[in-house]
């Protein structure tokens, strides 16, 4: 566990990207509206894969297999260092696990970009 200030310091010069990925198996969440999301973050529009009631099955499968959704496209475009600079608070004493903090920063960026 680190403070936000420590997380910012560790990420400040990072050229890495925070891009959640499916590992050995794919786990999906399906909302009561039938919107489908990957299980690695929260269910917001940027992370939406599609809806089996309204989207062609082949397209949904392609998006899942290729991990082709707006949030992941944005995640590939910004580094952890840029996220920390833009959204981190280097004076904050809030506590985070570094991996959780990286996801937090990414989701702030996605919310800013996609609403």
Secondary structure, 3 states (H helix, E strand, C coil): CEEHHHHHHHHCCCCCCCCCCCCCCCCEEECCCCEEEECCCCCCHHHEEEECCCCCHHHHHHHHHHCCCHHHHHHCCCCHHHHHHHHCCCCCCCEECHHHHHHHHHHHHHHHHHC
